[in-house]
Amino acid sequence: MAFKKNILLFFIVSFSLFSFVILHVNAIELDENTRTVQLNDSGKTTILTAEQVKRGKRLFNNSCAQCHNGGITKTNPNVGLDIEALSLATPSRDNIVSLIEYMKDPMSYDGAVSISELHPSIRSADIFPKMRNLTDDDLFAIAGHILIQPKLGPEKWGGGKIYY
């Protein structure tokens, strides 16, 4: 019985280590084209570092994925985090700067009303504790994560009920 437990433990530890290494290597191995995202409305681009990619994923999973797992919006499946949906918002949210502005002070999809009391943000960090310690660099990394995901799995990111 002890032998079976040791074998099981060995496989669990091995799988966990393998998963960690694969996830770590994938972030580093993303090519420059994949890590290039739109910086602002004028079309300027920026290239995310491997560290920003890893950090953005970790922060997104910790602070955003509860409602936006896979790029969907659980509270409104009609509005996802895919590039098309982000670009059709007012103002458009398909670049780093506009996503940071949104995470600081979110507005409705049509840009008419502040939704900071409903959506986690820096402005409402007193009622959304996960936002309290996020810096501008953290928001930059999260925005970068959101913008590279359609390049990694375009059919799934923002795919809603079809995939998640």
PyMOL commands that set and color helices and strands:
alter all, ss='L'
color gray80, all
select helices_A, chain A and resi 2-29+32-35+50-63+65-71+83-88+96-104+129-131+136-152+160-162
alter helices_A, ss='H'
color red, helices_A
select strands_A, chain A and resi 36-38+45-47
alter strands_A, ss='S'
color yellow, strands_A
deselect
rebuild
show_as cartoon
